[in-house]
Amino acid sequence: MALTDTSLRNLKQVTRPTKLYDTLGLFLLLNPQSVRNPKGSRLWRVKYYFGGKEKLLALGAYPDLPLKLAREQRDKVRELLARGIDPDAQRKADTFATREAASNNFEAIAREWLQKQESKLDPVTYKKAVAIC
């Protein structure tokens, strides 16, 4: 049986980890209260198979990620699987590319600034700054 927004809003605290299944591999993992997490947690997960192995992909926490958006993300995962792409590997590659682009932008700006400041800086200081960048 598929989950509904009303049933999710009315959930009670659990005493042990519990999975509430939606459809097509999507489920909500309910974790009990603990010292580190006094309210417990409600986490969206998608179970899928790739390369003959079962894998699990975290989507986010409920209610930050509502049911409708969790289902949309599950559908994107299924689209990637249909094209023969591992969603977890794709997510890691996207994260790496984003971080690389951000670091390259900062580096380019820093080097440009250093070139403009070269005449104002002592040659030793300039060499040290270039070595850091």
Secondary structure, 3 states (H helix, E strand, C coil): CCCCHHHHHCCCCCCCCEEEECCCCEEEEEECCCCCCCCCEEEEEEEEEECCEEEEEEEEECCCCCHHHHHHHHHHHHHHHHCCCCHHHHHHHHHHHHHHHHHHHHHHHHHHHHHHHCCCCCHHHHHHHHHHC
